[in-house]
Amino acid sequence: MKVTIIHASDALEPPADPVLEQIQKALEKAGHTVLSIAVDKDLAVTVRALQDVKPELVFNVAESFDGKSALESNVAGLLNLLDLRYTGSSPAGLLLAGDKSISTKMLRANGVKTPESTTLFRGTVEAAGKLHFPVIVKPPQEDASLGITGKSVVKDLQELFTQLDALHTEYSSPILVEEFIDGREFYVGVLGNAQPKALSIMEMDFTGFPADRPRIASWAAKWGDDGDEKGAEFAGTRSVFPEDLDDELTERIQAVAVNAFKALRLRDYARVDMRVTDKGEIFVLEINPNCYLEKDAEFARAAQKDGIEYDALIARIVELAAARYAR
């Protein structure tokens, strides 16, 4: 097919951004003709480019618009308006998963546990009677752990108000406050549509994490910049395949991941992030539709462990999208 990769305008062009180059090579290996288009702030430019190319399928890896991850769903909406076929979740799925204050309600309504939470904005607060300290404070519409630092976990009202003020100033949006779940952190990829399947479980290993900081997947832990002590959180974490999970817990974790995927009506592929307490309670923290597809990232590594090499994974995502439109 004629396939166009569409990506955010602030993403680096290959080879600086390895995921775009990796996806393009995988698609070409499968016999597709491939072009790449950035979503321009001037939408007319993007529309003309797509209309000129006339792709048979768009491989959508645009995680933001004009640098704002909260607008990710609008890219899929544009593709809908242009009547183009594309990989990944619909605008509705991206919107539901992209706003944690909404997704938590949807998940709970479908029997999936999430931490108790509330949202606060300029003096307005949802019911928060069941919340107990410590809590974690974060912007609900950002991804990649934007706005999450070692100070995000707070133990009392004074720390809570300080963090709320800082985040309101930076993001000018409602802020999600949820109970901090102390437990092991797992990432589970889900692949499929009619019968989605969970991939092998990965765990965020905090063994080398700075002892004076809460064990969370902060921006610094994911991307290697924590300001005054550059790289300490990044160096102290690694994604591993856990070897001590029994079959019963493994099956429960994977079942929760699939149920969460279905609850938000996601498509093709996603990654579910969760924590499991010492008592075996499973809490979904967030869901990442159209998750990061870099070859060494969690989703692709889990697929490889299950016997799906990278090129086959990209081909499978294309097949899943094409099959949806065929139906």
Contacts in CASP RR format, 6 or more apart in sequence:
PFRMAT RR
TARGET T0000
AUTHOR 0000-0000-0000
METHOD contacts of the structure
MODEL  1
MKVTIIHASDALEPPADPVLEQIQKALEKAGHTVLSIAVDKDLAVTVRAL
QDVKPELVFNVAESFDGKSALESNVAGLLNLLDLRYTGSSPAGLLLAGDK
SISTKMLRANGVKTPESTTLFRGTVEAAGKLHFPVIVKPPQEDASLGITG
KSVVKDLQELFTQLDALHTEYSSPILVEEFIDGREFYVGVLGNAQPKALS
IMEMDFTGFPADRPRIASWAAKWGDDGDEKGAEFAGTRSVFPEDLDDELT
ERIQAVAVNAFKALRLRDYARVDMRVTDKGEIFVLEINPNCYLEKDAEFA
RAAQKDGIEYDALIARIVELAAARYAR
1 32 0 8 1.000
1 33 0 8 1.000
1 55 0 8 1.000
1 56 0 8 1.000
1 57 0 8 1.000
1 318 0 8 1.000
1 322 0 8 1.000
2 32 0 8 1.000
2 33 0 8 1.000
2 35 0 8 1.000
2 53 0 8 1.000
2 54 0 8 1.000
2 55 0 8 1.000
2 56 0 8 1.000
2 57 0 8 1.000
3 27 0 8 1.000
3 32 0 8 1.000
3 33 0 8 1.000
3 34 0 8 1.000
3 35 0 8 1.000
3 55 0 8 1.000
3 56 0 8 1.000
3 57 0 8 1.000
3 58 0 8 1.000
3 59 0 8 1.000
3 318 0 8 1.000
4 34 0 8 1.000
4 35 0 8 1.000
4 36 0 8 1.000
4 37 0 8 1.000
4 50 0 8 1.000
4 53 0 8 1.000
4 55 0 8 1.000
4 57 0 8 1.000
4 58 0 8 1.000
4 59 0 8 1.000
5 20 0 8 1.000
5 23 0 8 1.000
5 24 0 8 1.000
5 27 0 8 1.000
5 34 0 8 1.000
5 35 0 8 1.000
5 36 0 8 1.000
5 37 0 8 1.000
5 58 0 8 1.000
5 59 0 8 1.000
5 61 0 8 1.000
6 36 0 8 1.000
6 37 0 8 1.000
6 38 0 8 1.000
6 39 0 8 1.000
6 50 0 8 1.000
6 58 0 8 1.000
6 59 0 8 1.000
6 60 0 8 1.000
6 61 0 8 1.000
6 62 0 8 1.000
6 75 0 8 1.000
6 79 0 8 1.000
6 86 0 8 1.000
7 17 0 8 1.000
7 20 0 8 1.000
7 36 0 8 1.000
7 37 0 8 1.000
7 38 0 8 1.000
7 39 0 8 1.000
7 61 0 8 1.000
7 62 0 8 1.000
8 38 0 8 1.000
8 39 0 8 1.000
8 62 0 8 1.000
8 63 0 8 1.000
8 64 0 8 1.000
8 65 0 8 1.000
8 67 0 8 1.000
9 38 0 8 1.000
9 39 0 8 1.000
9 40 0 8 1.000
9 41 0 8 1.000
9 66 0 8 1.000
9 67 0 8 1.000
10 64 0 8 1.000
10 67 0 8 1.000
11 17 0 8 1.000
11 20 0 8 1.000
11 38 0 8 1.000
11 61 0 8 1.000
11 63 0 8 1.000
12 20 0 8 1.000
13 20 0 8 1.000
13 36 0 8 1.000
14 20 0 8 1.000
14 21 0 8 1.000
14 24 0 8 1.000
14 36 0 8 1.000
15 21 0 8 1.000
18 294 0 8 1.000
18 295 0 8 1.000
19 61 0 8 1.000
19 292 0 8 1.000
19 293 0 8 1.000
19 294 0 8 1.000
19 295 0 8 1.000
19 297 0 8 1.000
20 36 0 8 1.000
20 61 0 8 1.000
22 293 0 8 1.000
22 294 0 8 1.000
22 295 0 8 1.000
22 310 0 8 1.000
23 59 0 8 1.000
23 61 0 8 1.000
23 293 0 8 1.000
23 314 0 8 1.000
24 34 0 8 1.000
24 36 0 8 1.000
25 311 0 8 1.000
26 310 0 8 1.000
26 311 0 8 1.000
26 313 0 8 1.000
26 314 0 8 1.000
26 315 0 8 1.000
27 34 0 8 1.000
27 59 0 8 1.000
27 314 0 8 1.000
27 315 0 8 1.000
27 318 0 8 1.000
28 34 0 8 1.000
29 311 0 8 1.000
30 311 0 8 1.000
30 314 0 8 1.000
30 315 0 8 1.000
30 318 0 8 1.000
32 318 0 8 1.000
35 53 0 8 1.000
35 55 0 8 1.000
37 46 0 8 1.000
37 49 0 8 1.000
37 50 0 8 1.000
37 53 0 8 1.000
38 46 0 8 1.000
39 46 0 8 1.000
39 62 0 8 1.000
39 65 0 8 1.000
39 75 0 8 1.000
39 78 0 8 1.000
40 46 0 8 1.000
41 65 0 8 1.000
41 66 0 8 1.000
43 78 0 8 1.000
46 78 0 8 1.000
47 78 0 8 1.000
47 82 0 8 1.000
50 58 0 8 1.000
50 82 0 8 1.000
50 84 0 8 1.000
51 82 0 8 1.000
55 84 0 8 1.000
56 85 0 8 1.000
57 85 0 8 1.000
57 86 0 8 1.000
57 87 0 8 1.000
57 318 0 8 1.000
57 321 0 8 1.000
57 322 0 8 1.000
58 79 0 8 1.000
58 84 0 8 1.000
58 85 0 8 1.000
58 86 0 8 1.000
58 87 0 8 1.000
59 86 0 8 1.000
59 87 0 8 1.000
59 317 0 8 1.000
59 318 0 8 1.000
60 75 0 8 1.000
60 76 0 8 1.000
60 79 0 8 1.000
60 86 0 8 1.000
60 87 0 8 1.000
60 88 0 8 1.000
60 290 0 8 1.000
61 290 0 8 1.000
61 293 0 8 1.000
62 72 0 8 1.000
62 75 0 8 1.000
63 69 0 8 1.000
63 72 0 8 1.000
63 143 0 8 1.000
63 144 0 8 1.000
63 290 0 8 1.000
64 71 0 8 1.000
64 72 0 8 1.000
65 71 0 8 1.000
65 72 0 8 1.000
65 74 0 8 1.000
65 75 0 8 1.000
69 98 0 8 1.000
69 141 0 8 1.000
69 142 0 8 1.000
69 143 0 8 1.000
69 144 0 8 1.000
69 146 0 8 1.000
70 98 0 8 1.000
70 99 0 8 1.000
70 141 0 8 1.000
70 142 0 8 1.000
70 173 0 8 1.000
72 94 0 8 1.000
72 98 0 8 1.000
72 143 0 8 1.000
72 290 0 8 1.000
73 91 0 8 1.000
73 92 0 8 1.000
73 93 0 8 1.000
73 94 0 8 1.000
73 95 0 8 1.000
73 98 0 8 1.000
74 91 0 8 1.000
76 86 0 8 1.000
76 88 0 8 1.000
76 89 0 8 1.000
76 90 0 8 1.000
76 91 0 8 1.000
76 94 0 8 1.000
77 91 0 8 1.000
79 86 0 8 1.000
80 90 0 8 1.000
80 91 0 8 1.000
85 321 0 8 1.000
85 322 0 8 1.000
85 325 0 8 1.000
86 321 0 8 1.000
87 268 0 8 1.000
87 290 0 8 1.000
87 317 0 8 1.000
87 318 0 8 1.000
87 320 0 8 1.000
87 321 0 8 1.000
88 266 0 8 1.000
88 267 0 8 1.000
88 268 0 8 1.000
88 269 0 8 1.000
88 289 0 8 1.000
88 290 0 8 1.000
88 317 0 8 1.000
88 321 0 8 1.000
89 97 0 8 1.000
89 265 0 8 1.000
89 266 0 8 1.000
89 267 0 8 1.000
89 268 0 8 1.000
89 270 0 8 1.000
89 289 0 8 1.000
89 290 0 8 1.000
90 265 0 8 1.000
90 267 0 8 1.000
92 265 0 8 1.000
93 264 0 8 1.000
93 265 0 8 1.000
93 266 0 8 1.000
93 267 0 8 1.000
93 289 0 8 1.000
94 289 0 8 1.000
94 290 0 8 1.000
95 102 0 8 1.000
96 102 0 8 1.000
96 103 0 8 1.000
96 106 0 8 1.000
96 264 0 8 1.000
96 265 0 8 1.000
97 103 0 8 1.000
97 264 0 8 1.000
97 266 0 8 1.000
97 270 0 8 1.000
97 286 0 8 1.000
97 287 0 8 1.000
97 288 0 8 1.000
97 289 0 8 1.000
98 140 0 8 1.000
98 141 0 8 1.000
98 143 0 8 1.000
98 289 0 8 1.000
99 140 0 8 1.000
99 141 0 8 1.000
100 117 0 8 1.000
100 138 0 8 1.000
100 140 0 8 1.000
100 141 0 8 1.000
100 176 0 8 1.000
100 286 0 8 1.000
101 117 0 8 1.000
101 119 0 8 1.000
101 140 0 8 1.000
101 174 0 8 1.000
101 176 0 8 1.000
102 140 0 8 1.000
103 264 0 8 1.000
103 286 0 8 1.000
103 287 0 8 1.000
104 114 0 8 1.000
104 115 0 8 1.000
104 117 0 8 1.000
104 178 0 8 1.000
106 263 0 8 1.000
106 264 0 8 1.000
107 113 0 8 1.000
107 114 0 8 1.000
107 260 0 8 1.000
107 263 0 8 1.000
107 264 0 8 1.000
107 284 0 8 1.000
108 114 0 8 1.000
109 263 0 8 1.000
110 259 0 8 1.000
110 260 0 8 1.000
110 262 0 8 1.000
110 263 0 8 1.000
111 259 0 8 1.000
111 263 0 8 1.000
112 256 0 8 1.000
112 259 0 8 1.000
112 260 0 8 1.000
112 263 0 8 1.000
112 284 0 8 1.000
113 256 0 8 1.000
113 281 0 8 1.000
113 282 0 8 1.000
113 283 0 8 1.000
113 284 0 8 1.000
114 178 0 8 1.000
114 283 0 8 1.000
114 284 0 8 1.000
114 285 0 8 1.000
115 178 0 8 1.000
115 179 0 8 1.000
115 180 0 8 1.000
115 181 0 8 1.000
115 283 0 8 1.000
115 285 0 8 1.000
116 130 0 8 1.000
116 131 0 8 1.000
116 132 0 8 1.000
116 178 0 8 1.000
116 179 0 8 1.000
117 131 0 8 1.000
117 176 0 8 1.000
117 177 0 8 1.000
117 178 0 8 1.000
117 179 0 8 1.000
118 125 0 8 1.000
118 126 0 8 1.000
118 127 0 8 1.000
118 128 0 8 1.000
118 131 0 8 1.000
118 176 0 8 1.000
118 177 0 8 1.000
118 178 0 8 1.000
119 125 0 8 1.000
119 126 0 8 1.000
119 140 0 8 1.000
119 174 0 8 1.000
119 175 0 8 1.000
119 176 0 8 1.000
119 177 0 8 1.000
120 126 0 8 1.000
120 164 0 8 1.000
120 174 0 8 1.000
120 175 0 8 1.000
120 177 0 8 1.000
121 168 0 8 1.000
121 173 0 8 1.000
121 174 0 8 1.000
121 175 0 8 1.000
122 168 0 8 1.000
128 177 0 8 1.000
131 177 0 8 1.000
131 178 0 8 1.000
131 179 0 8 1.000
132 179 0 8 1.000
133 154 0 8 1.000
133 155 0 8 1.000
133 156 0 8 1.000
134 153 0 8 1.000
134 154 0 8 1.000
134 155 0 8 1.000
134 179 0 8 1.000
134 180 0 8 1.000
134 214 0 8 1.000
135 153 0 8 1.000
135 154 0 8 1.000
135 160 0 8 1.000
135 177 0 8 1.000
135 178 0 8 1.000
135 179 0 8 1.000
135 180 0 8 1.000
136 148 0 8 1.000
136 152 0 8 1.000
136 153 0 8 1.000
136 154 0 8 1.000
136 177 0 8 1.000
136 178 0 8 1.000
136 179 0 8 1.000
136 180 0 8 1.000
136 216 0 8 1.000
137 152 0 8 1.000
137 154 0 8 1.000
137 160 0 8 1.000
137 163 0 8 1.000
137 164 0 8 1.000
137 167 0 8 1.000
137 175 0 8 1.000
137 176 0 8 1.000
137 177 0 8 1.000
138 147 0 8 1.000
138 148 0 8 1.000
138 152 0 8 1.000
138 167 0 8 1.000
138 175 0 8 1.000
138 176 0 8 1.000
138 178 0 8 1.000
139 146 0 8 1.000
139 147 0 8 1.000
139 167 0 8 1.000
139 170 0 8 1.000
139 171 0 8 1.000
139 173 0 8 1.000
139 175 0 8 1.000
139 176 0 8 1.000
140 173 0 8 1.000
140 174 0 8 1.000
140 175 0 8 1.000
140 176 0 8 1.000
141 173 0 8 1.000
142 171 0 8 1.000
143 288 0 8 1.000
144 219 0 8 1.000
144 222 0 8 1.000
144 223 0 8 1.000
145 217 0 8 1.000
145 218 0 8 1.000
145 219 0 8 1.000
145 221 0 8 1.000
145 222 0 8 1.000
145 223 0 8 1.000
146 219 0 8 1.000
147 167 0 8 1.000
147 170 0 8 1.000
147 171 0 8 1.000
147 219 0 8 1.000
148 216 0 8 1.000
148 217 0 8 1.000
148 218 0 8 1.000
148 219 0 8 1.000
149 218 0 8 1.000
149 219 0 8 1.000
149 220 0 8 1.000
149 226 0 8 1.000
150 213 0 8 1.000
150 214 0 8 1.000
150 216 0 8 1.000
150 218 0 8 1.000
150 220 0 8 1.000
150 226 0 8 1.000
150 233 0 8 1.000
151 159 0 8 1.000
151 162 0 8 1.000
151 163 0 8 1.000
152 163 0 8 1.000
152 214 0 8 1.000
152 216 0 8 1.000
152 218 0 8 1.000
153 180 0 8 1.000
153 214 0 8 1.000
153 216 0 8 1.000
154 160 0 8 1.000
154 162 0 8 1.000
154 163 0 8 1.000
160 177 0 8 1.000
164 175 0 8 1.000
164 177 0 8 1.000
167 175 0 8 1.000
168 175 0 8 1.000
180 214 0 8 1.000
181 275 0 8 1.000
181 277 0 8 1.000
181 283 0 8 1.000
181 285 0 8 1.000
182 275 0 8 1.000
182 277 0 8 1.000
183 275 0 8 1.000
183 276 0 8 1.000
183 277 0 8 1.000
183 278 0 8 1.000
184 203 0 8 1.000
184 242 0 8 1.000
184 275 0 8 1.000
184 276 0 8 1.000
185 203 0 8 1.000
185 204 0 8 1.000
185 206 0 8 1.000
185 215 0 8 1.000
185 217 0 8 1.000
185 273 0 8 1.000
185 274 0 8 1.000
185 275 0 8 1.000
185 285 0 8 1.000
186 201 0 8 1.000
186 202 0 8 1.000
186 203 0 8 1.000
186 204 0 8 1.000
186 242 0 8 1.000
186 253 0 8 1.000
186 273 0 8 1.000
186 274 0 8 1.000
186 275 0 8 1.000
186 276 0 8 1.000
187 201 0 8 1.000
187 202 0 8 1.000
187 203 0 8 1.000
187 204 0 8 1.000
187 239 0 8 1.000
187 271 0 8 1.000
187 272 0 8 1.000
187 273 0 8 1.000
187 274 0 8 1.000
187 298 0 8 1.000
187 302 0 8 1.000
188 198 0 8 1.000
188 199 0 8 1.000
188 201 0 8 1.000
188 202 0 8 1.000
188 253 0 8 1.000
188 254 0 8 1.000
188 256 0 8 1.000
188 257 0 8 1.000
188 271 0 8 1.000
188 272 0 8 1.000
188 274 0 8 1.000
188 302 0 8 1.000
189 198 0 8 1.000
189 199 0 8 1.000
189 257 0 8 1.000
189 269 0 8 1.000
189 270 0 8 1.000
189 271 0 8 1.000
189 272 0 8 1.000
189 291 0 8 1.000
189 298 0 8 1.000
189 299 0 8 1.000
189 302 0 8 1.000
190 196 0 8 1.000
190 197 0 8 1.000
190 198 0 8 1.000
190 199 0 8 1.000
190 257 0 8 1.000
190 258 0 8 1.000
190 261 0 8 1.000
190 266 0 8 1.000
190 269 0 8 1.000
190 270 0 8 1.000
190 271 0 8 1.000
190 272 0 8 1.000
191 197 0 8 1.000
191 199 0 8 1.000
191 268 0 8 1.000
191 269 0 8 1.000
191 303 0 8 1.000
191 308 0 8 1.000
191 313 0 8 1.000
191 316 0 8 1.000
191 317 0 8 1.000
191 320 0 8 1.000
192 268 0 8 1.000
192 269 0 8 1.000
192 320 0 8 1.000
193 267 0 8 1.000
193 268 0 8 1.000
193 320 0 8 1.000
193 323 0 8 1.000
193 324 0 8 1.000
196 258 0 8 1.000
196 261 0 8 1.000
196 262 0 8 1.000
197 258 0 8 1.000
198 253 0 8 1.000
198 254 0 8 1.000
198 255 0 8 1.000
198 257 0 8 1.000
198 258 0 8 1.000
199 299 0 8 1.000
199 302 0 8 1.000
199 303 0 8 1.000
199 305 0 8 1.000
199 306 0 8 1.000
200 241 0 8 1.000
200 302 0 8 1.000
200 305 0 8 1.000
200 306 0 8 1.000
201 241 0 8 1.000
201 242 0 8 1.000
201 245 0 8 1.000
201 250 0 8 1.000
201 253 0 8 1.000
201 254 0 8 1.000
201 302 0 8 1.000
202 239 0 8 1.000
202 240 0 8 1.000
202 241 0 8 1.000
202 242 0 8 1.000
202 298 0 8 1.000
202 301 0 8 1.000
202 302 0 8 1.000
203 239 0 8 1.000
203 240 0 8 1.000
203 241 0 8 1.000
203 242 0 8 1.000
204 217 0 8 1.000
204 221 0 8 1.000
204 237 0 8 1.000
204 238 0 8 1.000
204 239 0 8 1.000
205 237 0 8 1.000
205 238 0 8 1.000
205 239 0 8 1.000
205 240 0 8 1.000
206 215 0 8 1.000
206 236 0 8 1.000
206 237 0 8 1.000
207 236 0 8 1.000
208 235 0 8 1.000
208 236 0 8 1.000
208 237 0 8 1.000
209 215 0 8 1.000
209 221 0 8 1.000
209 233 0 8 1.000
209 236 0 8 1.000
209 237 0 8 1.000
210 229 0 8 1.000
210 232 0 8 1.000
210 233 0 8 1.000
210 236 0 8 1.000
213 233 0 8 1.000
217 237 0 8 1.000
217 273 0 8 1.000
218 226 0 8 1.000
218 233 0 8 1.000
219 225 0 8 1.000
219 226 0 8 1.000
220 226 0 8 1.000
220 227 0 8 1.000
220 231 0 8 1.000
220 232 0 8 1.000
220 233 0 8 1.000
220 234 0 8 1.000
221 233 0 8 1.000
221 234 0 8 1.000
221 236 0 8 1.000
221 237 0 8 1.000
222 234 0 8 1.000
223 234 0 8 1.000
224 230 0 8 1.000
224 231 0 8 1.000
224 233 0 8 1.000
224 234 0 8 1.000
224 235 0 8 1.000
225 231 0 8 1.000
225 234 0 8 1.000
226 232 0 8 1.000
226 233 0 8 1.000
226 234 0 8 1.000
239 298 0 8 1.000
239 301 0 8 1.000
241 305 0 8 1.000
245 253 0 8 1.000
249 276 0 8 1.000
249 280 0 8 1.000
252 282 0 8 1.000
253 274 0 8 1.000
253 276 0 8 1.000
253 282 0 8 1.000
256 272 0 8 1.000
256 274 0 8 1.000
256 282 0 8 1.000
256 284 0 8 1.000
257 272 0 8 1.000
257 274 0 8 1.000
260 272 0 8 1.000
260 284 0 8 1.000
260 287 0 8 1.000
261 270 0 8 1.000
261 272 0 8 1.000
261 287 0 8 1.000
264 287 0 8 1.000
264 289 0 8 1.000
266 287 0 8 1.000
266 289 0 8 1.000
267 289 0 8 1.000
267 320 0 8 1.000
267 321 0 8 1.000
267 324 0 8 1.000
268 317 0 8 1.000
268 320 0 8 1.000
268 321 0 8 1.000
268 324 0 8 1.000
269 289 0 8 1.000
269 290 0 8 1.000
269 291 0 8 1.000
269 299 0 8 1.000
269 317 0 8 1.000
269 320 0 8 1.000
270 287 0 8 1.000
270 288 0 8 1.000
270 289 0 8 1.000
270 290 0 8 1.000
270 291 0 8 1.000
271 287 0 8 1.000
271 288 0 8 1.000
271 291 0 8 1.000
271 292 0 8 1.000
271 298 0 8 1.000
271 299 0 8 1.000
272 284 0 8 1.000
272 287 0 8 1.000
272 288 0 8 1.000
273 284 0 8 1.000
273 285 0 8 1.000
273 286 0 8 1.000
273 287 0 8 1.000
273 288 0 8 1.000
274 282 0 8 1.000
274 283 0 8 1.000
274 284 0 8 1.000
274 285 0 8 1.000
275 282 0 8 1.000
275 283 0 8 1.000
275 285 0 8 1.000
276 282 0 8 1.000
276 283 0 8 1.000
277 283 0 8 1.000
291 297 0 8 1.000
291 299 0 8 1.000
292 298 0 8 1.000
292 299 0 8 1.000
293 299 0 8 1.000
293 300 0 8 1.000
293 313 0 8 1.000
293 314 0 8 1.000
294 300 0 8 1.000
295 310 0 8 1.000
300 310 0 8 1.000
300 313 0 8 1.000
303 310 0 8 1.000
303 313 0 8 1.000
304 310 0 8 1.000
304 313 0 8 1.000
308 316 0 8 1.000
END
